[in-house]
Amino acid sequence: MSQHPYRDGMAAGLGCALAAGLLVGLFDVFGTLGAAGGIGFAPALLALYAIPAILVGIGAGLIAASVKATWGDGAVGRARRRLIAEPELDRAAASAVLAAVVAMAVLVLFVSIGAKQLVANRERYKVGALLLGVITAGVLPFLALGMLPVYRVARLVAPAVPRVGPIPRVVLLVVGGAALVVIAALYFVFNNLDWRVLNLPAFGMIAAVPLLTVIIGLVAYGPLARLRERLPARGIVVAVGAGIAALLPVVTLLGTPSEAVQTAVIDHSTGGAKLVNLMRSFVDRDGDGFSPFFGGPDCDDGDKDVNPSAREVRGNGKDDDCTGGDRAGKVDVQLTGAGSGTPDANAGSGSAGSGSAGSGAAPPPVAARPVAFDGNVLFIMIDTLRADRLGVAGYTRDGKSLSPRLDAFAAQAVQFRRAYSQAPNTPRSVPSMMASRYASTIAVDKLTVNYPRLDDSNVLLFEALQAAKVPTLGFASHFYFCHDEECPSKRVHPNILQGFDSFDDAGAEDIAGSNHDTAAPRIVPKVVAKLGELATSKQKFAMFVHLFEPHSTYMEHDGWEITEHGTAALAQKYDYEIAFMDGYLGKVFDALDQTGLAANTMVVIVSDHGEAFGVHRMAGEQMFFHGQTLYSELIHVPLMFRVPGVAPRVVDDVVEVKDVAPTILDVLGVARPPTWKGKSLATAIAGKGSVAAPAFAELISAPEWDHTGKSMISADGKWHLFLRDGKYELYDLTADPDEKNDLWDAKQDIGAPMKTALEEWNDALGDP
């Protein structure tokens, strides 16, 4: 028995954990060297790994100390030798492990069923969760008693587990079981989830610290025990190592590191960004969701009203939005170098009315309308469709365009080649599109959640059409468009269906199910049938259709064989989803032609956002899919209007997706709600003038991605300014369409006035 079990146990645990943290940290350092272009970041990165190493070491030390104090030195070795010497004991231990596995499986099944019944189906899910916890605690004693008969059965099964040499069967059972769990988990992740967006390498680096701690401990106190005992002054070495590990974060992390160090650790290392984010969640004194740790975007951690998501209050002496100081007065910005046009969050042209939709405001006279049309509206929103993936944009795969029907439609329509969404994901972009406002200014229950619920005070596009006595209907098959009363289990109630006389969302799955769904074969036949009915009845209508296919997870379809691998396979699957969707879109176009509705129906096609394929990184993660940045790949979307009697043309003016709703009303001669902020594009549709203006977008923090950003595309479409987590990036979209070369430092003559314009726009967001 050790004379100092707690001291020796703590030294053992700390020693193994510090060695593990050092090895993992050095591995990450060497992996970052090439991209970082220097070694100056290494102390900060090692300091970040030192923190979990110390925490793991304390935990391992407490366990080791308790084992030493209870069973003495070499307890693990003695247990192993006894299991080898006493087969009956090994059998009993293996049987207990098997019984425990069965008990855990029953508990998991019980909790999963209980969660669905008590939590997922309840509006007050916190109460349901508490109730589930109480019931689970009550079930545990009965579950423990139930283990006894399971244990007796397991004794009959345990001998089937082989004993390999000096390894007891209980050890093989535990190790083999753990390996099977890991394999099953990885199989599920790689086959059922969009695993690239999970940033598995970062989690793997962090998880490697405790795992390697255990491995080092088993080796050091097992096969290499004699070698370890020969090492001199082991306790002193551990104490010095612990001191260095504790001091390193104090020296390197308490201040604000240089931009080069921040970039290397956050953008280029494997685990650094995840560790920084974890630390920022702890270092947030004012509880506003932002932290100044490691150059974080919070410029005043003592004031919860000061952070990147706040509105700038001019003249209050504070940098409310952390963009560089208080702004005392309004600046009239002219972007002569970056495309002229003074940004104005309240800008709008076309018809205007007073009061809410249906208030009786007079529509504009026909003579004042650039385009006068009094027919039907078919509004088709294609989810997650990048503008540059269409044949009309010059994109091909397998030697051909994958969107022939959409290309043919574009040749008949007015195509806006520089249309930009105001947000990079559906729960932000669709409300912006329908309410003609920037996402952060729409009235919702809570902005910083994954799926905000729109307040009834918002006036949406189909509400305005409904108020103008236009019958409204919609077709989708997706959780986001589900009626509240039909979707109690989906926990997503965006209230986006305001203004629809009828909306068919039959077959909608929950969030996970929708992401693996192929909905067009259900939706399009119903749309085609309804168009036939409407043509026969000659009833005027405004119809919304949502096609989901290009959204991940990308499903494979007959006739579209996937031949690529890795990231290239993602892009290929995405392209083939577009091709699959294009075929069904063609059925809708055919129905319009066959019913004669094409002659009196304005067709609008737009997407809510694009998709990323690993070109960019943010916060240490390679960007796949959407919702996490404001690079052009996510906000540049297709926009087309086919209006009977209007000649097709291509428009290169920079426009915003929030302009779509005012344009539809303007073409129809319907007064627009005064709350809308978008402008009408009718002048450009008619070919009677330019509507070019800067395009802005927002990245709003949410639980799944706690980062913020602002974006501005210059009115001439050449420059893109992106403010991400408090840092500016500038891209030349003509010379660098993939936005790989940041010119912020090199092009201040362009960047500085755009920065001022972006600040003016951000400040104006709060104006009524």
C-alpha positions in Angstrom: 0.0 0.0 0.0 1.3 3.4 -1.0 2.1 5.8 1.9 0.7 8.7 -0.2 -2.0 7.2 -2.3 -3.7 10.5 -3.1 -0.5 12.3 -4.0 0.7 9.4 -6.1 -2.6 8.9 -7.8 -3.0 12.6 -8.7 0.6 12.6 -10.0 -0.2 9.6 -12.1 -3.4 11.0 -13.6 -1.9 14.4 -14.2 1.3 13.0 -15.7 -0.7 10.8 -18.2 -3.1 13.6 -19.1 -0.3 16.2 -19.6 1.6 13.9 -21.8 -1.6 13.2 -23.8 -2.3 16.9 -24.1 1.2 17.7 -25.2 1.2 15.0 -27.9 -2.2 16.0 -29.3 -1.2 19.7 -29.2 2.1 19.1 -31.0 0.3 17.0 -33.6 -2.0 19.9 -34.2 0.9 22.4 -34.3 2.8 20.5 -36.9 -0.4 20.1 -39.0 -0.9 23.8 -38.9 2.6 24.9 -39.8 2.1 24.8 -43.6 -1.0 27.0 -43.6 0.2 29.4 -40.8 3.5 30.3 -42.4 5.3 30.5 -39.1 5.6 29.1 -35.6 4.4 32.1 -33.6 1.0 30.6 -33.0 2.3 27.4 -31.3 2.4 28.6 -27.7 -1.2 29.8 -27.8 -2.4 26.5 -29.4 -0.5 24.4 -26.9 -2.0 26.6 -24.1 -5.5 25.8 -25.4 -4.8 22.1 -25.3 -3.2 22.5 -21.8 -6.6 23.5 -20.4 -8.5 20.2 -21.2 -5.3 18.3 -20.3 -5.3 19.7 -16.8 -9.0 19.1 -16.4 -8.7 15.5 -17.6 -5.6 15.1 -15.4 -7.5 16.1 -12.3 -10.3 13.7 -13.1 -8.0 10.9 -13.9 -5.9 11.7 -10.8 -8.9 11.5 -8.5 -9.9 8.1 -9.9 -6.3 6.8 -9.7 -6.0 8.2 -6.1 -9.2 6.5 -5.1 -8.2 3.2 -6.6 -4.8 3.4 -4.8 -6.3 4.4 -1.5 -8.9 1.6 -1.7 -7.1 -1.3 -3.2 -3.4 -0.3 -3.0 -0.7 -0.1 -5.7 -1.0 -2.4 -8.7 -4.7 -3.0 -8.2 -5.4 -3.1 -11.9 -2.6 -5.6 -12.5 -3.7 -7.8 -9.6 -7.3 -7.8 -10.9 -6.1 -8.8 -14.4 -4.0 -11.6 -13.0 -6.8 -12.8 -10.7 -9.2 -12.9 -13.6 -6.8 -15.0 -15.6 -6.2 -17.4 -12.6 -9.9 -17.7 -11.8 -12.0 -18.5 -14.9 -15.2 -18.5 -12.8 -14.6 -15.0 -11.6 -13.9 -13.9 -15.2 -17.1 -15.5 -16.3 -19.1 -13.7 -13.5 -17.5 -10.4 -14.4 -18.3 -10.9 -18.1 -21.9 -11.9 -17.3 -22.2 -8.7 -15.2 -21.0 -6.6 -18.1 -23.5 -8.3 -20.5 -26.3 -7.7 -18.0 -25.3 -4.0 -17.7 -25.3 -3.6 -21.5 -28.9 -5.0 -21.7 -29.9 -2.7 -18.9 -28.5 0.3 -20.6 -30.2 -0.6 -23.8 -33.5 -0.8 -22.1 -32.9 2.5 -20.4 -32.0 4.2 -23.7 -35.1 2.8 -25.3 -37.3 3.9 -22.3 -35.8 7.4 -22.4 -36.2 7.8 -26.1 -39.8 6.8 -26.1 -40.4 9.0 -23.0 -38.7 11.9 -24.7 -41.0 11.6 -27.7 -44.2 11.4 -25.6 -43.3 13.8 -22.8 -41.1 16.3 -24.4 -41.3 16.4 -28.2 -45.1 16.4 -28.3 -45.5 19.1 -25.6 -45.3 22.9 -26.0 -44.0 23.2 -22.4 -41.1 20.8 -23.1 -39.1 21.9 -20.1 -41.9 20.6 -17.8 -42.0 17.4 -19.9 -38.2 17.0 -19.6 -38.4 17.4 -15.8 -41.2 14.9 -15.6 -39.2 12.4 -17.7 -36.3 12.8 -15.4 -38.4 12.0 -12.3 -40.0 9.0 -14.0 -36.6 7.7 -15.1 -35.2 8.0 -11.6 -38.2 6.0 -10.4 -37.6 3.3 -12.9 -33.9 2.8 -12.2 -34.4 0.7 -9.0 -36.7 -1.7 -10.9 -34.3 -1.8 -13.7 -31.5 -2.7 -11.3 -33.6 -5.6 -9.9 -34.4 -6.7 -13.4 -30.6 -7.1 -14.1 -30.5 -10.2 -11.8 -32.4 -12.6 -14.1 -30.6 -11.1 -17.1 -27.3 -11.8 -15.2 -28.3 -15.4 -14.8 -29.0 -15.8 -18.5 -25.8 -14.0 -19.3 -23.8 -16.6 -17.4 -24.9 -19.1 -20.0 -23.7 -16.8 -22.8 -20.4 -15.5 -21.3 -18.4 -18.7 -22.0 -18.9 -18.0 -25.7 -16.6 -15.0 -25.3 -13.1 -16.3 -26.0 -10.1 -15.9 -23.8 -7.1 -14.8 -25.8 -3.8 -15.6 -24.1 -3.4 -13.5 -21.0 -6.4 -11.3 -21.8 -9.5 -12.0 -19.7 -12.7 -12.4 -21.5 -14.3 -9.5 -19.6 -11.5 -7.2 -21.0 -12.2 -8.5 -24.5 -15.9 -8.0 -24.0 -15.5 -4.4 -22.8 -13.0 -3.5 -25.5 -14.8 -5.3 -28.2 -18.1 -3.8 -27.1 -16.7 -0.3 -27.1 -15.2 -0.8 -30.5 -18.6 -2.0 -31.9 -20.3 1.1 -30.4 -17.8 3.3 -32.1 -18.1 1.5 -35.4 -21.9 1.6 -35.2 -21.8 5.3 -34.4 -19.4 6.1 -37.2 -21.5 4.0 -39.6 -24.6 6.0 -38.6 -22.8 9.3 -38.9 -21.3 8.7 -42.3 -24.4 7.1 -43.8 -27.2 9.1 -42.3 -25.8 12.6 -41.5 -24.1 15.3 -43.5 -21.0 14.5 -41.5 -18.7 17.1 -43.1 -20.6 19.9 -41.4 -20.0 18.2 -38.0 -16.3 19.1 -38.0 -15.4 15.6 -36.8 -11.6 16.2 -36.9 -12.0 19.0 -34.3 -14.0 16.9 -32.0 -11.6 14.0 -32.6 -8.6 16.1 -31.5 -10.3 17.1 -28.3 -11.6 13.6 -27.6 -8.1 12.3 -28.2 -6.9 13.9 -25.0 -8.9 11.7 -22.5 -8.5 8.7 -24.8 -4.8 9.0 -25.1 -4.6 9.6 -21.3 -6.2 6.2 -20.7 -3.9 4.5 -23.3 -0.8 6.1 -21.8 -1.9 5.1 -18.3 -2.5 1.5 -19.3 0.8 1.2 -21.1 2.8 3.1 -18.4 1.3 1.1 -15.5 1.2 -2.1 -17.5 3.8 -3.4 -20.0 6.2 -0.4 -19.3 5.7 -0.3 -15.6 9.3 -1.3 -14.9 10.7 1.3 -17.3 8.5 4.0 -15.7 9.7 3.1 -12.2 13.3 3.6 -13.4 12.7 7.2 -14.4 14.2 9.6 -11.8 12.2 12.3 -10.1 8.9 11.4 -11.7 6.9 13.4 -9.2 9.0 16.5 -9.8 8.7 16.2 -13.5 4.9 16.0 -13.2 4.8 19.0 -10.9 6.9 21.1 -13.2 4.8 20.0 -16.2 1.6 20.9 -14.3 3.1 24.3 -13.4 4.0 25.0 -17.0 0.6 23.8 -18.3 -1.2 26.1 -15.8 1.1 29.1 -16.5 1.0 28.8 -20.3 -2.7 29.8 -20.7 -2.2 32.8 -18.3 0.8 34.0 -20.3 -0.5 33.4 -23.9 -4.3 33.6 -23.7 -5.3 36.5 -21.3 -4.4 39.3 -23.7 -5.5 39.7 -27.3 -3.3 37.7 -29.6 -2.0 39.1 -32.9 -4.2 38.7 -36.0 -1.7 36.2 -37.4 -2.0 34.1 -34.3 -5.8 34.3 -34.3 -5.9 33.3 -38.0 -3.5 30.4 -37.5 -5.3 29.0 -34.5 -8.9 29.6 -35.5 -8.9 29.2 -39.2 -6.0 26.7 -39.8 -5.6 24.5 -36.8 -7.7 21.4 -36.4 -9.0 21.7 -32.9 -8.1 25.3 -32.0 -11.3 27.0 -33.1 -13.4 24.5 -31.2 -11.3 25.0 -28.0 -11.6 28.8 -28.5 -15.4 28.6 -28.8 -15.6 26.5 -25.7 -13.5 29.0 -23.8 -15.6 31.9 -25.1 -18.7 30.2 -23.7 -17.2 30.3 -20.3 -15.6 33.8 -20.6 -18.8 35.8 -21.1 -19.2 38.0 -18.1 -22.2 40.0 -19.2 -24.1 37.0 -20.6 -24.8 38.5 -24.0 -23.6 35.5 -25.9 -20.4 37.1 -27.1 -16.9 37.0 -25.5 -13.7 39.0 -26.0 -11.6 35.9 -25.3 -8.8 35.3 -27.9 -9.8 38.4 -29.9 -13.5 37.6 -29.7 -16.0 40.1 -31.2 -17.3 41.5 -27.9 -15.7 44.9 -27.3 -17.2 45.4 -23.8 -17.8 42.3 -21.8 -19.2 44.3 -18.9 -22.1 45.6 -20.9 -24.6 43.2 -22.3 -26.0 45.8 -24.7 -22.7 46.1 -26.4 -21.9 43.2 -28.9 -21.8 42.6 -32.6 -25.6 41.9 -32.8 -26.6 45.2 -31.1 -27.8 48.3 -33.0 -25.5 51.3 -32.9 -27.0 54.2 -30.9 -25.5 57.4 -32.3 -23.9 59.8 -29.9 -24.2 57.7 -26.7 -20.5 57.4 -26.4 -20.4 53.6 -26.9 -19.4 51.4 -29.7 -22.7 49.5 -29.4 -22.1 47.1 -32.4 -18.3 46.8 -31.9 -17.5 48.1 -35.4 -15.0 50.7 -34.4 -16.4 53.4 -32.2 -19.5 55.5 -31.6 -20.9 57.3 -34.7 -22.1 60.8 -33.9 -24.0 61.7 -37.0 -25.4 60.4 -40.3 -22.8 60.3 -43.2 -23.9 60.6 -46.8 -22.0 57.9 -48.5 -21.2 57.8 -52.2 -19.4 54.7 -53.3 -17.9 56.1 -56.4 -15.1 53.6 -56.4 -17.2 50.6 -55.5 -20.3 51.2 -57.4 -22.5 54.2 -56.7 -25.6 54.2 -54.6 -26.2 55.3 -51.1 -27.5 52.4 -49.1 -30.7 52.9 -47.3 -32.4 50.3 -45.3 -35.8 52.0 -45.9 -35.3 52.4 -49.7 -38.3 51.5 -51.8 -39.8 52.4 -55.1 -43.0 51.5 -56.8 -46.4 51.7 -55.3 -46.9 52.6 -51.6 -49.9 52.6 -49.4 -50.8 53.5 -45.9 -51.8 51.2 -43.2 -51.6 47.4 -43.3 -52.5 45.2 -46.2 -56.1 45.6 -47.1 -56.4 49.0 -45.5 -58.0 50.4 -48.7 -55.0 52.3 -49.9 -55.4 53.1 -53.6 -53.3 51.2 -56.0 -51.1 53.2 -58.4 -52.7 54.2 -61.7 -52.0 52.0 -64.7 -50.2 54.7 -66.5 -47.7 55.1 -63.7 -46.8 51.4 -63.7 -43.8 50.3 -65.8 -45.4 46.9 -66.2 -49.2 46.6 -66.1 -50.5 43.0 -65.7 -53.8 41.7 -64.3 -53.4 38.0 -64.3 -52.3 35.1 -62.1 -49.1 34.6 -60.1 -47.1 31.4 -59.8 -44.3 31.9 -57.3 -41.8 28.9 -57.3 -39.2 28.9 -54.6 -36.4 26.3 -55.2 -34.5 25.6 -52.0 -30.7 25.9 -51.9 -30.2 26.7 -55.5 -26.9 28.5 -56.4 -27.0 30.9 -59.2 -23.8 29.7 -60.8 -25.1 26.1 -61.0 -27.5 26.7 -63.9 -26.8 26.2 -67.5 -27.7 29.8 -68.2 -24.8 30.7 -66.0 -22.5 28.6 -68.1 -22.3 25.6 -65.8 -22.1 22.1 -67.2 -21.4 18.6 -66.0 -21.0 15.5 -68.1 -20.7 17.9 -71.1 -24.1 19.4 -70.7 -26.4 21.6 -68.7 -28.2 19.9 -65.9 -31.0 22.5 -65.9 -32.4 22.5 -69.5 -36.0 23.3 -68.5 -35.0 26.1 -66.3 -32.6 27.4 -69.0 -35.4 27.4 -71.5 -37.6 29.3 -69.0 -34.9 31.9 -68.5 -34.8 32.5 -72.3 -38.5 33.5 -72.0 -38.1 35.6 -68.8 -36.4 38.6 -67.4 -33.4 37.1 -65.7 -31.6 39.0 -62.9 -28.1 37.7 -62.9 -27.0 39.5 -59.8 -29.7 38.8 -57.3 -28.6 38.3 -53.6 -30.4 36.8 -50.7 -30.5 38.7 -47.4 -29.6 35.6 -45.3 -27.9 32.3 -45.9 -30.5 29.9 -44.6 -34.3 29.2 -44.9 -35.5 30.4 -41.5 -33.9 33.8 -42.1 -34.2 34.2 -45.8 -37.8 33.1 -46.5 -39.3 35.5 -43.9 -37.1 38.3 -45.4 -38.4 37.4 -48.9 -42.0 37.3 -47.8 -42.0 40.3 -45.5 -39.7 42.4 -47.7 -37.5 43.3 -44.8 -34.0 42.4 -43.5 -34.2 39.3 -41.2 -33.2 41.1 -38.1 -36.0 43.7 -38.4 -38.9 41.2 -38.7 -41.1 40.9 -35.6 -40.4 37.4 -34.2 -40.7 35.7 -30.8 -36.9 35.4 -30.4 -34.4 36.3 -33.1 -31.4 34.2 -31.9 -33.1 30.7 -32.2 -32.8 28.3 -35.0 -36.4 28.8 -36.2 -37.9 32.1 -35.1 -41.7 32.4 -35.1 -43.0 35.3 -37.0 -45.4 37.6 -35.3 -48.9 38.2 -36.8 -48.0 41.9 -37.1 -45.8 41.1 -40.0 -47.5 41.6 -43.4 -46.3 38.9 -45.8 -46.6 38.7 -49.6 -49.6 36.4 -49.7 -51.4 38.4 -47.0 -51.1 41.5 -49.3 -52.4 39.4 -52.2 -55.2 38.0 -50.2 -56.2 41.5 -49.0 -56.4 42.5 -52.7 -59.0 39.8 -53.2 -56.7 37.4 -55.0 -57.3 33.8 -54.0 -54.1 32.3 -52.5 -52.9 28.7 -52.3 -49.7 26.9 -51.8 -48.0 23.5 -52.2 -45.0 22.1 -50.3 -44.0 19.0 -48.3 -41.6 20.2 -45.7 -41.7 20.9 -41.9 -41.0 24.6 -42.3 -44.4 25.0 -44.1 -46.5 22.9 -41.8 -49.6 24.3 -40.2 -49.2 24.7 -36.4 -52.1 22.3 -35.6 -50.6 19.6 -37.9 -47.1 19.8 -36.6 -47.1 19.5 -32.8 -44.2 17.1 -32.8 -41.9 19.1 -35.1 -41.2 21.8 -32.6 -40.9 24.3 -35.5 -43.7 26.8 -35.8 -42.5 29.7 -38.0 -46.0 31.0 -38.8 -44.9 31.6 -42.4 -48.3 30.6 -43.9 -50.0 33.9 -43.1 -52.3 34.9 -46.0 -53.0 31.5 -47.6 -56.6 30.5 -48.2 -55.3 26.9 -48.5 -51.9 25.3 -48.2 -51.1 21.7 -48.9 -48.1 20.4 -47.0 -49.1 16.7 -47.0 -46.4 14.2 -46.4 -44.1 16.7 -44.5 -41.5 14.9 -42.4 -39.9 16.2 -39.2 -36.5 18.0 -39.5 -34.4 14.9 -40.0 -36.9 13.2 -42.2 -37.3 16.3 -44.4 -33.6 16.5 -45.0 -33.6 13.0 -46.4 -36.8 13.4 -48.3 -37.6 13.6 -52.1 -40.7 15.6 -52.2 -41.1 16.8 -55.8 -42.8 13.5 -56.9 -45.5 14.2 -54.3 -45.9 18.0 -54.9 -45.7 18.4 -58.6 -48.6 16.1 -59.6 -50.9 18.0 -57.2 -49.7 21.3 -58.6 -50.3 20.1 -62.2 -53.8 18.9 -61.3 -54.7 22.1 -59.5 -53.5 24.2 -62.5 -55.9 22.1 -64.7 -58.8 22.9 -62.3 -58.0 26.6 -62.2 -57.7 26.8 -66.0 -61.1 25.2 -66.3 -62.8 27.4 -63.7 -60.9 30.5 -65.0 -60.5 31.6 -61.4 -57.7 34.1 -60.7 -55.0 32.8 -58.3 -51.7 33.4 -56.6 -49.9 30.1 -56.0 -46.8 29.3 -54.1 -44.7 26.2 -54.8 -41.7 25.0 -52.8 -39.3 22.5 -54.3 -36.8 21.2 -51.9 -34.5 18.8 -53.8 -31.2 20.7 -54.0 -31.1 20.9 -50.1 -28.9 18.4 -48.3 -28.9 15.6 -47.5 -28.5 15.0 -51.2 -30.5 11.9 -52.3 -29.4 9.7 -55.2 -31.8 9.1 -58.1 -32.1 6.5 -60.8 -30.3 7.5 -63.9 -27.8 9.7 -62.1 -24.9 7.5 -61.1 -22.5 9.0 -58.6 -18.9 8.5 -59.8 -17.0 11.0 -57.6 -15.7 10.6 -54.0 -15.4 12.9 -51.0 -16.2 16.5 -51.5 -16.4 16.1 -55.2 -19.2 13.5 -54.6 -21.1 16.1 -52.6 -21.0 18.5 -55.5 -22.0 15.8 -58.0 -24.9 14.7 -55.8 -26.0 18.3 -55.5 -25.8 18.8 -59.3 -27.9 15.7 -59.9 -30.5 16.8 -57.4 -30.8 20.0 -59.5 -31.2 17.9 -62.6 -33.8 15.8 -60.9 -35.7 18.9 -59.7 -35.4 20.4 -63.2 -37.3 17.5 -64.7 -40.2 18.0 -62.3 -40.1 21.8 -62.8 -40.5 21.1 -66.5 -43.8 19.3 -65.7 -45.1 22.5 -64.2 -44.1 24.5 -67.2 -45.7 21.9 -69.5 -48.9 22.2 -67.5 -49.0 26.0 -67.9 -48.6 25.6 -71.6 -51.1 22.8 -72.0 -53.8 24.5 -69.9 -53.3 27.9 -71.6 -52.4 29.5 -68.3 -49.0 30.5 -69.6 -50.7 33.3 -71.4 -52.1 35.0 -68.3 -49.8 33.9 -65.5 -46.7 35.7 -64.2 -44.2 33.1 -63.1 -41.5 34.0 -60.6 -38.6 31.7 -59.8 -36.2 32.4 -57.0 -34.1 30.6 -54.4 -33.7 31.4 -50.7 -29.9 30.7 -50.5 -27.1 28.8 -52.1 -24.7 26.0 -51.0 -21.1 25.7 -50.1 -18.6 22.9 -51.0 -15.6 23.4 -48.8 -14.1 26.4 -50.5 -14.1 28.5 -47.4 -13.4 28.1 -43.7 -14.9 30.0 -40.7 -14.2 29.6 -37.0 -11.9 26.7 -37.8 -14.5 24.7 -39.8 -14.5 24.0 -43.5 -17.8 25.3 -44.8 -20.0 22.7 -46.4 -23.7 23.3 -47.0 -25.2 26.6 -45.8 -26.3 29.0 -42.9 -22.7 29.6 -41.6 -21.2 32.4 -43.8 -22.2 35.2 -46.2 -19.8 34.3 -49.1 -21.4 34.7 -52.5 -21.8 30.9 -52.9 -24.6 31.2 -50.2 -26.3 34.5 -51.1 -26.0 34.7 -54.9 -29.3 33.1 -56.1 -31.3 32.9 -59.4 -34.2 35.3 -59.9 -36.4 35.2 -62.9 -39.8 36.9 -63.8 -41.8 35.7 -66.8 -44.6 38.2 -67.4 -46.9 37.7 -70.4 -46.4 40.5 -72.9 -42.9 41.5 -71.5 -39.9 40.8 -73.7 -37.2 38.5 -72.2 -34.0 40.1 -71.2 -31.0 39.7 -69.0 -30.5 42.4 -66.2 -27.1 42.8 -64.6 -28.3 45.2 -61.9 -27.5 44.2 -58.4 -30.9 43.5 -56.6 -32.0 41.9 -53.4 -34.4 39.0 -52.9 -36.5 41.2 -50.6 -37.3 43.2 -53.7 -39.4 40.3 -55.1 -42.6 40.8 -53.1 -42.8 44.6 -53.9 -42.2 43.8 -57.5 -45.1 41.3 -57.7 -47.5 43.8 -56.1 -46.3 46.6 -58.4 -46.8 44.5 -61.5 -50.3 43.6 -60.4 -51.1 47.1 -59.4 -51.6 46.3 -55.7 -50.7 48.8 -53.0 -47.6 47.6 -51.0 -47.7 47.5 -47.2 -45.8 50.4 -45.6 -43.8 48.0 -43.5 -42.0 46.6 -46.6 -38.4 47.9 -47.3 -37.7 46.3 -50.6 -38.0 48.2 -53.9 -39.9 47.3 -57.1 -37.9 45.8 -60.0 -40.7 46.6 -62.5 -38.7 49.3 -64.2 -35.9 46.9 -65.0 -38.4 44.2 -66.0 -39.9 46.7 -68.5 -36.4 47.7 -69.7 -37.1 51.3 -68.8 -34.2 52.0 -66.3 -31.7 50.7 -63.8 -32.7 49.5 -60.3 -29.1 48.8 -59.2 -28.2 49.4 -55.6 -25.9 47.7 -53.0 -27.2 44.4 -51.7 -26.9 43.6 -48.0 -27.2 40.4 -46.0 -27.0 39.2 -42.4 -25.6 36.2 -40.6 -27.6 36.1 -37.3 -26.3 33.9 -34.5 -28.3 30.9 -33.4 -27.6 27.9 -31.0 -26.3 25.7 -33.8 -23.9 28.4 -35.1 -23.1 31.2 -32.7 -21.4 33.6 -35.1 -22.5 36.9 -36.7 -21.8 38.6 -40.0 -22.8 41.5 -42.3 -22.3 41.6 -46.0 -22.5 44.2 -48.8 -22.3 43.7 -52.5 -21.4 47.0 -54.3 -24.1 48.4 -56.6 -21.9 47.6 -59.7 -21.6 44.0 -58.6 -17.8 44.1 -58.5 -16.9 44.2 -54.8 -18.1 42.2 -51.8 -17.4 43.3 -48.2 -17.9 40.7 -45.6 -17.8 41.5 -41.9 -17.5 38.2 -40.0 -17.1 38.0 -36.3 -15.9 41.6 -36.2 -13.3 41.2 -38.9 -13.6 42.6 -42.5 -12.8 40.8 -45.7 -13.0 42.3 -49.2 -13.2 40.4 -52.5 -13.1 41.4 -56.2 -16.0 39.3 -57.6 -14.8 39.9 -61.2 -11.3 38.7 -60.8 -11.9 36.3 -57.9 -15.5 34.9 -58.1 -14.7 32.1 -55.6 -13.6 34.7 -53.1 -10.2 33.2 -52.2 -8.1 36.3 -52.1 -9.0 38.8 -49.3 -8.1 42.3 -50.4 -9.1 44.2 -47.3 -5.6 45.4 -46.4 -4.6 46.0 -50.1 -7.7 47.9 -51.3 -8.5 50.3 -48.5 -9.6 52.9 -51.2 -12.5 50.5 -51.9 -12.9 48.9 -48.5 -13.0 52.0 -46.4 -16.1 53.7 -48.1 -17.8 50.3 -48.2 -17.2 49.8 -44.5 -18.8 53.2 -43.8 -21.7 52.3 -46.1 -22.2 49.0 -44.3 -22.2 50.8 -40.9 -24.8 53.3 -42.2 -27.0 50.4 -43.4 -26.6 48.6 -40.1 -27.5 51.7 -38.1 -30.6 52.3 -40.3 -31.9 48.8 -39.7 -33.5 50.0 -36.5 -35.3 52.9 -38.2 -39.1 52.5 -38.5 
